[in-house]
Amino acid sequence: MSNSCILNFYNVNIKLMLQNCIQPDVIIANTKLALNTFALKIEGQTCDKFIDATIFFIADKDELIAYNEMHQEIFIYGNEEQFKSGRSLYYIASYIAECLSVNKSCSLIIHSAAVFLEKTGKSYLLLGEKGAGKTTLTIYLCKECGFKLIGNDQVRVINNNGILSTREGSCWFDVRKTALKASKYLGNIGIDVADKPRVTSWDNKAKILPGALGIETHCEETVLGGVFNIRIDPFQDEIISQYWSGIQQNLILHERLGRLVSAQTTPFQDDVGNYFGSLPLINTKINFAIRDEMVKAFIKNKVIELFGSNVELIVKTFLEAINASSRNSDIKRSRQYS
């Protein structure tokens, strides 16, 4: 006998069919907690036509996951005690929903940060490797320069015939202990990450909601005014501000813009982190084609590399680039109407 519940992810309904020992109310409670606190903010989004999929959890001594493409069904086999909190089932459901909705939305969730500036009416995307300083820069822009937070770890980017826009993002800050050591600014505004025994500074981090820092958020579809690949590096002697191009750009964009739909960020694991393998690829051919077009759109719109020794120097150059872009847009509009 099975229990069931429905999870909603924007325009995707995921029906969970669960063993008796896994209670639907636990899954729903965990889902609400994740969506309301540490997930993409999608309030106000509606869709006329929903996509339906089903997850079957079957208690078994062996761990296995399989996908039935014809009926959009996932079958998960495993120890019910290791899945009963619902954490793993929730993330598998969100992965399925994302893979199924990419074609409909022409969008991808990208590992990045994004901010919105009311003065220009545009959003700005910040790419960068882990530890590059995206969080430090995002907090500075929002607290000191009047920007609003769209997302700080994951941002949904939409490609509308080559015109890129953002819609929502993960509205929290993961602040590492290493960031506090590297940035006097974060310490000066009162951010603290408590020491933990036998945890490295890199792995020691705290989740901070924007409201705790007096930062406003923005989650409406907004045209991208610029994309920046950033790195704050104390050993960088001079500010580097230039258009990104070449093989490295292509490789990094290709990987970063397609990680979720190619199952690179959501492994098949249980609630306590036991690893069983990869999640099945879903809608691979269609989703990869959409990813490829988005990579081309990023390249066409030109990404600016921005490397400097401290956040203040990065911000100064960042704002200069935005102002220059805004002036060029004003000139183009005036020529169109003259």
Contacts in CASP RR format, 6 or more apart in sequence:
PFRMAT RR
TARGET T0000
AUTHOR 0000-0000-0000
METHOD contacts of the structure
MODEL  1
MSNSCILNFYNVNIKLMLQNCIQPDVIIANTKLALNTFALKIEGQTCDKF
IDATIFFIADKDELIAYNEMHQEIFIYGNEEQFKSGRSLYYIASYIAECL
SVNKSCSLIIHSAAVFLEKTGKSYLLLGEKGAGKTTLTIYLCKECGFKLI
GNDQVRVINNNGILSTREGSCWFDVRKTALKASKYLGNIGIDVADKPRVT
SWDNKAKILPGALGIETHCEETVLGGVFNIRIDPFQDEIISQYWSGIQQN
LILHERLGRLVSAQTTPFQDDVGNYFGSLPLINTKINFAIRDEMVKAFIK
NKVIELFGSNVELIVKTFLEAINASSRNSDIKRSRQYS
1 20 0 8 1.000
2 17 0 8 1.000
2 18 0 8 1.000
2 19 0 8 1.000
2 20 0 8 1.000
3 17 0 8 1.000
3 18 0 8 1.000
3 19 0 8 1.000
3 20 0 8 1.000
3 22 0 8 1.000
3 23 0 8 1.000
3 24 0 8 1.000
4 15 0 8 1.000
4 16 0 8 1.000
4 17 0 8 1.000
4 18 0 8 1.000
4 24 0 8 1.000
5 15 0 8 1.000
5 16 0 8 1.000
5 18 0 8 1.000
5 24 0 8 1.000
5 25 0 8 1.000
5 27 0 8 1.000
5 28 0 8 1.000
6 13 0 8 1.000
6 14 0 8 1.000
6 15 0 8 1.000
6 16 0 8 1.000
7 13 0 8 1.000
7 14 0 8 1.000
7 16 0 8 1.000
7 27 0 8 1.000
7 28 0 8 1.000
7 31 0 8 1.000
7 90 0 8 1.000
7 93 0 8 1.000
7 97 0 8 1.000
8 14 0 8 1.000
9 93 0 8 1.000
9 94 0 8 1.000
9 97 0 8 1.000
9 98 0 8 1.000
9 101 0 8 1.000
10 42 0 8 1.000
10 45 0 8 1.000
10 47 0 8 1.000
10 97 0 8 1.000
10 101 0 8 1.000
10 105 0 8 1.000
11 47 0 8 1.000
11 49 0 8 1.000
11 50 0 8 1.000
11 51 0 8 1.000
11 101 0 8 1.000
11 104 0 8 1.000
11 105 0 8 1.000
12 50 0 8 1.000
12 51 0 8 1.000
12 52 0 8 1.000
12 53 0 8 1.000
12 96 0 8 1.000
12 97 0 8 1.000
12 100 0 8 1.000
12 101 0 8 1.000
13 50 0 8 1.000
13 51 0 8 1.000
13 52 0 8 1.000
13 53 0 8 1.000
14 53 0 8 1.000
14 54 0 8 1.000
14 55 0 8 1.000
14 93 0 8 1.000
14 96 0 8 1.000
14 97 0 8 1.000
15 52 0 8 1.000
15 53 0 8 1.000
15 54 0 8 1.000
15 55 0 8 1.000
16 24 0 8 1.000
16 27 0 8 1.000
16 54 0 8 1.000
16 55 0 8 1.000
16 57 0 8 1.000
16 89 0 8 1.000
16 93 0 8 1.000
17 54 0 8 1.000
17 55 0 8 1.000
17 56 0 8 1.000
17 57 0 8 1.000
18 24 0 8 1.000
18 27 0 8 1.000
18 57 0 8 1.000
18 89 0 8 1.000
19 57 0 8 1.000
19 58 0 8 1.000
19 59 0 8 1.000
19 80 0 8 1.000
21 59 0 8 1.000
21 80 0 8 1.000
21 81 0 8 1.000
21 84 0 8 1.000
22 57 0 8 1.000
22 80 0 8 1.000
22 83 0 8 1.000
22 84 0 8 1.000
22 86 0 8 1.000
22 89 0 8 1.000
23 84 0 8 1.000
26 84 0 8 1.000
26 85 0 8 1.000
26 86 0 8 1.000
27 86 0 8 1.000
27 89 0 8 1.000
27 90 0 8 1.000
30 85 0 8 1.000
30 86 0 8 1.000
30 87 0 8 1.000
30 90 0 8 1.000
31 90 0 8 1.000
34 90 0 8 1.000
37 172 0 8 1.000
37 209 0 8 1.000
38 170 0 8 1.000
38 172 0 8 1.000
38 207 0 8 1.000
39 170 0 8 1.000
40 109 0 8 1.000
40 154 0 8 1.000
40 156 0 8 1.000
40 168 0 8 1.000
40 169 0 8 1.000
40 170 0 8 1.000
41 168 0 8 1.000
41 169 0 8 1.000
41 170 0 8 1.000
41 171 0 8 1.000
41 217 0 8 1.000
41 219 0 8 1.000
42 167 0 8 1.000
42 168 0 8 1.000
42 219 0 8 1.000
43 219 0 8 1.000
45 167 0 8 1.000
45 168 0 8 1.000
51 72 0 8 1.000
51 97 0 8 1.000
51 100 0 8 1.000
51 101 0 8 1.000
51 104 0 8 1.000
52 72 0 8 1.000
53 72 0 8 1.000
53 73 0 8 1.000
53 74 0 8 1.000
53 96 0 8 1.000
53 97 0 8 1.000
53 100 0 8 1.000
54 71 0 8 1.000
54 72 0 8 1.000
54 73 0 8 1.000
54 74 0 8 1.000
55 73 0 8 1.000
55 74 0 8 1.000
55 76 0 8 1.000
55 89 0 8 1.000
55 92 0 8 1.000
55 93 0 8 1.000
55 96 0 8 1.000
56 73 0 8 1.000
56 74 0 8 1.000
56 75 0 8 1.000
56 76 0 8 1.000
57 76 0 8 1.000
57 78 0 8 1.000
57 80 0 8 1.000
57 83 0 8 1.000
57 89 0 8 1.000
58 75 0 8 1.000
58 76 0 8 1.000
58 77 0 8 1.000
58 78 0 8 1.000
59 77 0 8 1.000
59 78 0 8 1.000
59 79 0 8 1.000
59 80 0 8 1.000
60 77 0 8 1.000
60 78 0 8 1.000
60 79 0 8 1.000
61 78 0 8 1.000
61 79 0 8 1.000
62 77 0 8 1.000
62 78 0 8 1.000
63 77 0 8 1.000
63 78 0 8 1.000
63 79 0 8 1.000
63 268 0 8 1.000
63 270 0 8 1.000
63 274 0 8 1.000
63 276 0 8 1.000
64 75 0 8 1.000
64 76 0 8 1.000
64 77 0 8 1.000
64 78 0 8 1.000
64 276 0 8 1.000
65 74 0 8 1.000
65 75 0 8 1.000
65 76 0 8 1.000
65 77 0 8 1.000
65 92 0 8 1.000
65 268 0 8 1.000
65 276 0 8 1.000
65 279 0 8 1.000
65 280 0 8 1.000
66 74 0 8 1.000
66 75 0 8 1.000
66 280 0 8 1.000
67 73 0 8 1.000
67 74 0 8 1.000
67 75 0 8 1.000
67 280 0 8 1.000
67 282 0 8 1.000
68 74 0 8 1.000
68 75 0 8 1.000
69 282 0 8 1.000
72 100 0 8 1.000
74 92 0 8 1.000
74 96 0 8 1.000
74 280 0 8 1.000
76 83 0 8 1.000
76 89 0 8 1.000
76 92 0 8 1.000
78 270 0 8 1.000
79 270 0 8 1.000
82 270 0 8 1.000
82 271 0 8 1.000
82 272 0 8 1.000
82 274 0 8 1.000
83 89 0 8 1.000
83 270 0 8 1.000
83 271 0 8 1.000
84 271 0 8 1.000
85 271 0 8 1.000
86 271 0 8 1.000
87 271 0 8 1.000
88 269 0 8 1.000
88 270 0 8 1.000
88 271 0 8 1.000
88 273 0 8 1.000
91 266 0 8 1.000
92 266 0 8 1.000
92 268 0 8 1.000
92 279 0 8 1.000
94 266 0 8 1.000
95 260 0 8 1.000
95 263 0 8 1.000
95 266 0 8 1.000
95 279 0 8 1.000
96 282 0 8 1.000
98 109 0 8 1.000
98 260 0 8 1.000
98 261 0 8 1.000
99 260 0 8 1.000
99 261 0 8 1.000
99 281 0 8 1.000
99 282 0 8 1.000
99 283 0 8 1.000
99 287 0 8 1.000
100 282 0 8 1.000
100 283 0 8 1.000
101 107 0 8 1.000
102 108 0 8 1.000
102 261 0 8 1.000
102 283 0 8 1.000
102 286 0 8 1.000
102 287 0 8 1.000
102 290 0 8 1.000
103 283 0 8 1.000
103 286 0 8 1.000
103 287 0 8 1.000
103 290 0 8 1.000
105 158 0 8 1.000
106 158 0 8 1.000
106 159 0 8 1.000
106 160 0 8 1.000
106 290 0 8 1.000
107 156 0 8 1.000
107 157 0 8 1.000
107 158 0 8 1.000
107 159 0 8 1.000
107 167 0 8 1.000
108 156 0 8 1.000
108 157 0 8 1.000
108 257 0 8 1.000
108 258 0 8 1.000
108 260 0 8 1.000
108 261 0 8 1.000
108 290 0 8 1.000
108 291 0 8 1.000
108 294 0 8 1.000
109 154 0 8 1.000
109 155 0 8 1.000
109 156 0 8 1.000
109 157 0 8 1.000
109 260 0 8 1.000
110 125 0 8 1.000
110 127 0 8 1.000
110 154 0 8 1.000
110 155 0 8 1.000
110 156 0 8 1.000
110 157 0 8 1.000
110 256 0 8 1.000
110 257 0 8 1.000
110 258 0 8 1.000
111 153 0 8 1.000
111 154 0 8 1.000
111 256 0 8 1.000
111 259 0 8 1.000
111 265 0 8 1.000
112 125 0 8 1.000
112 126 0 8 1.000
112 127 0 8 1.000
112 128 0 8 1.000
112 134 0 8 1.000
112 154 0 8 1.000
112 155 0 8 1.000
112 157 0 8 1.000
112 256 0 8 1.000
113 125 0 8 1.000
113 126 0 8 1.000
113 134 0 8 1.000
113 135 0 8 1.000
113 137 0 8 1.000
113 138 0 8 1.000
113 150 0 8 1.000
113 151 0 8 1.000
113 152 0 8 1.000
113 153 0 8 1.000
113 155 0 8 1.000
114 123 0 8 1.000
114 124 0 8 1.000
114 125 0 8 1.000
114 126 0 8 1.000
114 150 0 8 1.000
114 151 0 8 1.000
114 155 0 8 1.000
114 166 0 8 1.000
114 169 0 8 1.000
115 123 0 8 1.000
115 124 0 8 1.000
115 126 0 8 1.000
115 138 0 8 1.000
115 141 0 8 1.000
115 142 0 8 1.000
115 147 0 8 1.000
115 148 0 8 1.000
115 149 0 8 1.000
115 150 0 8 1.000
115 151 0 8 1.000
116 122 0 8 1.000
116 123 0 8 1.000
116 124 0 8 1.000
116 147 0 8 1.000
116 148 0 8 1.000
116 149 0 8 1.000
116 150 0 8 1.000
116 166 0 8 1.000
116 218 0 8 1.000
116 222 0 8 1.000
117 123 0 8 1.000
117 124 0 8 1.000
117 146 0 8 1.000
117 147 0 8 1.000
117 148 0 8 1.000
117 322 0 8 1.000
118 146 0 8 1.000
118 148 0 8 1.000
120 225 0 8 1.000
120 322 0 8 1.000
120 326 0 8 1.000
121 222 0 8 1.000
121 223 0 8 1.000
122 222 0 8 1.000
122 223 0 8 1.000
122 224 0 8 1.000
122 225 0 8 1.000
122 226 0 8 1.000
123 150 0 8 1.000
123 165 0 8 1.000
123 166 0 8 1.000
123 218 0 8 1.000
123 222 0 8 1.000
123 223 0 8 1.000
123 224 0 8 1.000
123 225 0 8 1.000
124 147 0 8 1.000
124 224 0 8 1.000
124 225 0 8 1.000
124 226 0 8 1.000
124 227 0 8 1.000
124 228 0 8 1.000
124 322 0 8 1.000
125 155 0 8 1.000
125 157 0 8 1.000
125 166 0 8 1.000
125 224 0 8 1.000
125 226 0 8 1.000
125 227 0 8 1.000
125 228 0 8 1.000
126 134 0 8 1.000
126 137 0 8 1.000
126 138 0 8 1.000
126 228 0 8 1.000
126 230 0 8 1.000
127 134 0 8 1.000
127 227 0 8 1.000
127 228 0 8 1.000
127 229 0 8 1.000
127 230 0 8 1.000
127 252 0 8 1.000
127 256 0 8 1.000
127 303 0 8 1.000
128 134 0 8 1.000
128 229 0 8 1.000
128 230 0 8 1.000
128 231 0 8 1.000
129 231 0 8 1.000
131 176 0 8 1.000
131 178 0 8 1.000
131 179 0 8 1.000
132 230 0 8 1.000
132 231 0 8 1.000
132 232 0 8 1.000
133 179 0 8 1.000
133 230 0 8 1.000
133 231 0 8 1.000
133 232 0 8 1.000
133 311 0 8 1.000
134 152 0 8 1.000
134 230 0 8 1.000
135 152 0 8 1.000
135 173 0 8 1.000
135 174 0 8 1.000
135 175 0 8 1.000
135 176 0 8 1.000
135 179 0 8 1.000
136 179 0 8 1.000
136 182 0 8 1.000
136 183 0 8 1.000
136 185 0 8 1.000
136 186 0 8 1.000
136 232 0 8 1.000
136 311 0 8 1.000
137 230 0 8 1.000
137 232 0 8 1.000
137 311 0 8 1.000
137 314 0 8 1.000
137 315 0 8 1.000
137 318 0 8 1.000
138 149 0 8 1.000
138 151 0 8 1.000
138 152 0 8 1.000
138 173 0 8 1.000
139 173 0 8 1.000
139 186 0 8 1.000
139 189 0 8 1.000
139 191 0 8 1.000
139 213 0 8 1.000
139 215 0 8 1.000
140 185 0 8 1.000
140 311 0 8 1.000
140 312 0 8 1.000
140 315 0 8 1.000
141 147 0 8 1.000
141 315 0 8 1.000
141 318 0 8 1.000
142 148 0 8 1.000
142 149 0 8 1.000
142 210 0 8 1.000
142 213 0 8 1.000
142 215 0 8 1.000
142 216 0 8 1.000
143 189 0 8 1.000
143 213 0 8 1.000
143 214 0 8 1.000
143 215 0 8 1.000
144 315 0 8 1.000
145 315 0 8 1.000
145 319 0 8 1.000
148 215 0 8 1.000
148 216 0 8 1.000
148 217 0 8 1.000
148 218 0 8 1.000
149 171 0 8 1.000
149 210 0 8 1.000
149 215 0 8 1.000
149 216 0 8 1.000
149 217 0 8 1.000
149 218 0 8 1.000
150 166 0 8 1.000
150 168 0 8 1.000
150 169 0 8 1.000
150 217 0 8 1.000
150 218 0 8 1.000
150 219 0 8 1.000
150 222 0 8 1.000
151 168 0 8 1.000
151 169 0 8 1.000
151 170 0 8 1.000
151 171 0 8 1.000
152 169 0 8 1.000
152 170 0 8 1.000
152 171 0 8 1.000
152 172 0 8 1.000
152 173 0 8 1.000
152 174 0 8 1.000
153 170 0 8 1.000
153 172 0 8 1.000
153 174 0 8 1.000
154 169 0 8 1.000
154 170 0 8 1.000
155 166 0 8 1.000
155 168 0 8 1.000
155 169 0 8 1.000
155 170 0 8 1.000
156 166 0 8 1.000
156 167 0 8 1.000
156 168 0 8 1.000
156 169 0 8 1.000
157 164 0 8 1.000
157 165 0 8 1.000
157 166 0 8 1.000
157 224 0 8 1.000
157 257 0 8 1.000
157 294 0 8 1.000
158 164 0 8 1.000
158 165 0 8 1.000
158 166 0 8 1.000
158 167 0 8 1.000
158 221 0 8 1.000
159 290 0 8 1.000
159 293 0 8 1.000
159 294 0 8 1.000
159 297 0 8 1.000
162 293 0 8 1.000
162 297 0 8 1.000
162 300 0 8 1.000
162 301 0 8 1.000
163 223 0 8 1.000
163 297 0 8 1.000
164 223 0 8 1.000
164 224 0 8 1.000
164 227 0 8 1.000
164 294 0 8 1.000
164 297 0 8 1.000
164 298 0 8 1.000
164 301 0 8 1.000
165 221 0 8 1.000
165 222 0 8 1.000
165 223 0 8 1.000
165 224 0 8 1.000
166 221 0 8 1.000
166 222 0 8 1.000
166 224 0 8 1.000
167 219 0 8 1.000
167 220 0 8 1.000
167 221 0 8 1.000
167 222 0 8 1.000
168 219 0 8 1.000
169 219 0 8 1.000
171 209 0 8 1.000
171 210 0 8 1.000
171 217 0 8 1.000
171 219 0 8 1.000
172 207 0 8 1.000
172 208 0 8 1.000
172 209 0 8 1.000
172 210 0 8 1.000
173 207 0 8 1.000
173 208 0 8 1.000
173 209 0 8 1.000
173 210 0 8 1.000
173 213 0 8 1.000
174 205 0 8 1.000
174 206 0 8 1.000
174 207 0 8 1.000
175 186 0 8 1.000
175 191 0 8 1.000
175 193 0 8 1.000
175 205 0 8 1.000
175 206 0 8 1.000
175 208 0 8 1.000
176 193 0 8 1.000
176 201 0 8 1.000
176 202 0 8 1.000
176 204 0 8 1.000
176 205 0 8 1.000
177 193 0 8 1.000
177 195 0 8 1.000
177 201 0 8 1.000
177 202 0 8 1.000
177 204 0 8 1.000
177 205 0 8 1.000
178 201 0 8 1.000
178 202 0 8 1.000
179 186 0 8 1.000
180 186 0 8 1.000
180 187 0 8 1.000
180 191 0 8 1.000
180 192 0 8 1.000
180 193 0 8 1.000
181 201 0 8 1.000
182 232 0 8 1.000
182 234 0 8 1.000
183 232 0 8 1.000
183 310 0 8 1.000
183 311 0 8 1.000
185 311 0 8 1.000
185 312 0 8 1.000
189 213 0 8 1.000
191 206 0 8 1.000
191 208 0 8 1.000
191 213 0 8 1.000
192 206 0 8 1.000
193 204 0 8 1.000
193 205 0 8 1.000
193 206 0 8 1.000
194 206 0 8 1.000
195 204 0 8 1.000
196 204 0 8 1.000
210 216 0 8 1.000
210 217 0 8 1.000
224 301 0 8 1.000
225 322 0 8 1.000
225 325 0 8 1.000
226 301 0 8 1.000
226 304 0 8 1.000
226 322 0 8 1.000
226 325 0 8 1.000
227 298 0 8 1.000
227 301 0 8 1.000
227 302 0 8 1.000
227 303 0 8 1.000
227 304 0 8 1.000
228 303 0 8 1.000
228 304 0 8 1.000
228 305 0 8 1.000
228 306 0 8 1.000
228 318 0 8 1.000
228 321 0 8 1.000
229 244 0 8 1.000
229 249 0 8 1.000
229 252 0 8 1.000
229 303 0 8 1.000
229 304 0 8 1.000
229 305 0 8 1.000
229 306 0 8 1.000
230 306 0 8 1.000
230 307 0 8 1.000
230 314 0 8 1.000
231 306 0 8 1.000
231 307 0 8 1.000
231 308 0 8 1.000
232 307 0 8 1.000
232 308 0 8 1.000
232 309 0 8 1.000
232 310 0 8 1.000
232 311 0 8 1.000
232 314 0 8 1.000
233 307 0 8 1.000
233 308 0 8 1.000
233 309 0 8 1.000
234 309 0 8 1.000
234 310 0 8 1.000
235 309 0 8 1.000
236 307 0 8 1.000
236 308 0 8 1.000
236 309 0 8 1.000
237 309 0 8 1.000
238 308 0 8 1.000
239 306 0 8 1.000
239 307 0 8 1.000
239 308 0 8 1.000
239 309 0 8 1.000
239 313 0 8 1.000
239 314 0 8 1.000
239 317 0 8 1.000
240 305 0 8 1.000
240 306 0 8 1.000
240 307 0 8 1.000
240 308 0 8 1.000
241 304 0 8 1.000
241 305 0 8 1.000
241 306 0 8 1.000
241 317 0 8 1.000
241 321 0 8 1.000
242 304 0 8 1.000
242 305 0 8 1.000
243 302 0 8 1.000
243 303 0 8 1.000
243 304 0 8 1.000
243 305 0 8 1.000
244 302 0 8 1.000
244 303 0 8 1.000
244 304 0 8 1.000
244 305 0 8 1.000
245 299 0 8 1.000
249 299 0 8 1.000
249 303 0 8 1.000
250 295 0 8 1.000
250 299 0 8 1.000
253 295 0 8 1.000
253 298 0 8 1.000
253 299 0 8 1.000
253 303 0 8 1.000
254 291 0 8 1.000
254 292 0 8 1.000
254 295 0 8 1.000
255 264 0 8 1.000
257 291 0 8 1.000
257 294 0 8 1.000
257 295 0 8 1.000
257 298 0 8 1.000
258 264 0 8 1.000
258 291 0 8 1.000
259 265 0 8 1.000
260 266 0 8 1.000
261 282 0 8 1.000
261 283 0 8 1.000
261 284 0 8 1.000
261 287 0 8 1.000
261 288 0 8 1.000
261 291 0 8 1.000
262 281 0 8 1.000
262 284 0 8 1.000
262 287 0 8 1.000
262 288 0 8 1.000
263 278 0 8 1.000
263 279 0 8 1.000
263 280 0 8 1.000
263 281 0 8 1.000
266 279 0 8 1.000
267 275 0 8 1.000
267 276 0 8 1.000
267 277 0 8 1.000
267 278 0 8 1.000
267 279 0 8 1.000
268 275 0 8 1.000
268 276 0 8 1.000
268 277 0 8 1.000
268 278 0 8 1.000
268 279 0 8 1.000
269 275 0 8 1.000
269 276 0 8 1.000
269 277 0 8 1.000
270 276 0 8 1.000
304 321 0 8 1.000
306 314 0 8 1.000
306 317 0 8 1.000
306 318 0 8 1.000
306 321 0 8 1.000
308 314 0 8 1.000
308 317 0 8 1.000
END
